[in-house]
Amino acid sequence: MPANGRSALQRYLRDPGWRAVLRVGYRVHTVYALVFRRRARGVKCLLTQGGEIVLVRHTYGPRGTWYLPGGGVRRGETTAHAAEREMQEELGLTDVAFRDVGTVELFLDHRLVHLGCVAAELVDRELRPDPAEIAEARFFGAAALPGRVGGEVPTLVRLAFPNVDEEGGARMGQSDPHRLD
């Protein structure tokens, strides 16, 4: 039996229902954000391996859009702890050595979000996405991102990859565009 205590069959049977809950929850959250306009706190994780970035497509919301993995920061929770929790939940990652990249405020999903951004170089490419929440997780080159990305992606990729320009290409005269400093 897997370490999380669920068999593959239990997880398979649970996922369609859980995906429906996530989709309804996303719509409710969107209406709530439009009506109340409250600020939110979140975390986004720049997971890299060999100069490539992990992006995810969710099973809810705009399902054709690629995002950096992450999620909400709970009351009293640190950005680092939220990153660890979210990466365990979404991608099955544990023991990831995150470092703080910075914070930004962006207007996402109809609300102002204070995003803590962390980065980590993954030892290997093995990701175990939660099928209820993550439709797909893939590695992309910083200069070759997919066409539809979430509003946070360009800003946070520039934070981590300052040698990649607005159009996703490497800036002339700069060193390694895949290096995280």
C-alpha positions as CSV (number, residue, x, y, z in Angstrom):
1,M,0.0,0.0,0.0
2,P,1.3,3.5,-0.8
3,A,2.8,5.6,2.0
4,N,-0.2,7.9,2.0
5,G,-2.4,4.9,2.9
6,R,-4.6,4.9,-0.2
7,S,-4.5,2.2,-2.8
8,A,-4.5,3.1,-6.5
9,L,-8.1,1.9,-6.8
10,Q,-9.2,4.1,-3.9
11,R,-7.5,7.1,-5.5
12,Y,-9.0,6.4,-8.9
13,L,-12.5,6.1,-7.5
14,R,-12.1,9.3,-5.5
15,D,-10.6,11.5,-8.2
16,P,-13.7,12.1,-10.5
17,G,-15.7,13.3,-7.5
18,W,-12.9,15.3,-6.1
19,R,-12.3,17.0,-9.5
20,A,-15.9,18.0,-9.6
21,V,-15.6,19.5,-6.1
22,L,-12.5,21.4,-7.2
23,R,-14.3,22.8,-10.3
24,V,-17.3,24.0,-8.3
25,G,-15.0,25.4,-5.6
26,Y,-13.0,27.3,-8.2
27,R,-16.2,28.9,-9.5
28,V,-17.4,29.8,-6.0
29,H,-14.0,31.2,-5.2
30,T,-14.1,33.4,-8.4
31,V,-17.5,34.8,-7.5
32,Y,-16.4,35.4,-3.9
33,A,-13.2,37.2,-5.2
34,L,-15.3,39.4,-7.6
35,V,-17.8,40.4,-4.8
36,F,-15.5,40.9,-1.8
37,R,-12.2,41.9,-3.5
38,R,-10.1,40.7,-0.5
39,R,-6.4,40.2,-0.7
40,A,-5.0,36.7,-0.6
41,R,-1.7,35.2,0.2
42,G,-0.2,32.5,-1.9
43,V,3.0,30.7,-2.8
44,K,4.4,29.8,-6.2
45,C,7.3,27.3,-6.6
46,L,9.9,27.6,-9.4
47,L,10.9,24.0,-9.6
48,T,13.8,23.5,-12.0
49,Q,15.9,20.6,-13.2
50,G,18.6,20.9,-15.8
51,G,17.6,24.5,-16.8
52,E,13.9,23.6,-17.3
53,I,10.9,24.7,-15.2
54,V,8.0,22.7,-14.0
55,L,4.6,24.0,-15.1
56,V,1.2,22.4,-14.3
57,R,-2.3,22.4,-15.8
58,H,-5.1,22.1,-13.3
59,T,-8.2,19.9,-13.6
60,Y,-10.3,23.0,-12.7
61,G,-10.3,26.6,-13.9
62,P,-8.9,27.4,-17.3
63,R,-7.7,23.9,-18.0
64,G,-5.6,24.8,-21.1
65,T,-3.5,27.3,-19.1
66,W,-0.1,26.3,-17.6
67,Y,0.8,27.7,-14.2
68,L,3.7,27.4,-11.7
69,P,2.7,25.0,-9.0
70,G,1.7,26.5,-5.7
71,G,-1.3,27.4,-3.7
72,G,-2.7,29.4,-0.8
73,V,-0.9,30.2,2.4
74,R,-2.9,29.3,5.4
75,R,-3.4,31.6,8.3
76,G,-0.3,31.4,10.5
77,E,1.6,29.4,7.9
78,T,5.0,30.4,6.6
79,T,5.7,30.7,2.9
80,A,8.3,27.8,3.1
81,H,5.8,25.5,4.9
82,A,3.1,26.3,2.4
83,A,5.5,25.5,-0.4
84,E,6.4,22.1,1.2
85,R,2.7,21.3,1.8
86,E,1.6,22.3,-1.7
87,M,4.4,20.4,-3.5
88,Q,3.6,17.3,-1.4
89,E,-0.1,17.6,-2.2
90,E,0.2,18.5,-5.9
91,L,3.3,16.7,-7.1
92,G,4.2,14.2,-4.5
93,L,7.5,15.9,-3.7
94,T,9.1,15.7,-0.3
95,D,12.5,16.8,1.1
96,V,12.8,19.7,-1.4
97,A,15.3,22.4,-0.4
98,F,13.5,25.6,-1.2
99,R,15.1,29.0,-1.2
100,D,13.3,32.3,-1.1
101,V,13.3,34.2,-4.4
102,G,11.1,37.1,-3.4
103,T,7.6,38.4,-3.2
104,V,5.3,40.1,-5.7
105,E,1.8,41.4,-5.7
106,L,-0.2,40.4,-8.7
107,F,-3.8,40.6,-9.7
108,L,-4.8,36.9,-10.2
109,D,-8.2,35.2,-10.3
110,H,-10.0,38.6,-9.8
111,R,-8.1,39.5,-6.6
112,L,-4.8,41.0,-5.5
113,V,-2.5,38.2,-4.3
114,H,0.6,38.6,-2.3
115,L,2.8,35.8,-3.7
116,G,5.8,34.4,-2.0
117,C,8.1,32.8,-4.5
118,V,10.4,30.0,-3.7
119,A,12.8,28.0,-6.0
120,A,14.4,24.6,-5.8
121,E,16.6,22.6,-8.1
122,L,15.1,19.1,-8.3
123,V,17.4,16.1,-8.1
124,D,15.4,14.1,-10.7
125,R,12.5,14.6,-13.0
126,E,10.1,12.3,-11.2
127,L,6.8,14.0,-10.5
128,R,3.8,12.3,-9.1
129,P,0.9,14.7,-9.8
130,D,-2.3,14.3,-7.9
131,P,-4.8,13.4,-10.7
132,A,-7.6,15.0,-8.9
133,E,-6.0,18.5,-8.9
134,I,-3.3,18.3,-11.6
135,A,-4.2,17.3,-15.2
136,E,-0.6,17.5,-16.4
137,A,2.9,18.5,-15.1
138,R,5.7,19.0,-17.5
139,F,9.2,20.6,-17.7
140,F,9.6,23.5,-20.1
141,G,12.7,25.5,-21.1
142,A,12.7,29.1,-19.6
143,A,12.9,30.4,-23.2
144,A,10.4,28.0,-24.6
145,L,7.3,28.3,-22.4
146,P,3.9,27.2,-23.8
147,G,1.5,29.7,-25.4
148,R,-1.1,30.0,-22.6
149,V,0.5,30.6,-19.2
150,G,-0.9,32.0,-16.0
151,G,-0.5,35.7,-15.2
152,E,2.2,34.9,-12.6
153,V,4.5,32.9,-14.9
154,P,6.3,35.7,-16.8
155,T,6.9,37.8,-13.7
156,L,8.2,34.9,-11.6
157,V,10.3,33.4,-14.4
158,R,12.0,36.7,-14.9
159,L,12.7,36.8,-11.1
160,A,14.5,33.4,-11.3
161,F,15.8,33.7,-14.9
162,P,16.8,37.4,-15.3
163,N,18.6,36.7,-18.6
164,V,15.3,35.7,-20.3
165,D,13.5,38.6,-21.9
166,E,9.8,39.5,-22.2
167,E,9.4,37.3,-25.3
168,G,11.1,34.3,-23.6
169,G,14.4,34.6,-25.4
170,A,17.8,34.8,-23.9
171,R,19.2,38.4,-23.7
172,M,22.2,39.0,-25.9
173,G,25.5,39.4,-24.1
174,Q,24.2,37.6,-21.0
175,S,25.6,34.3,-19.6
176,D,23.6,31.2,-18.8
177,P,19.8,32.0,-19.2
178,H,19.0,28.9,-17.0
179,R,21.0,29.8,-14.0
180,L,19.2,30.6,-10.7
181,D,21.2,33.1,-8.6
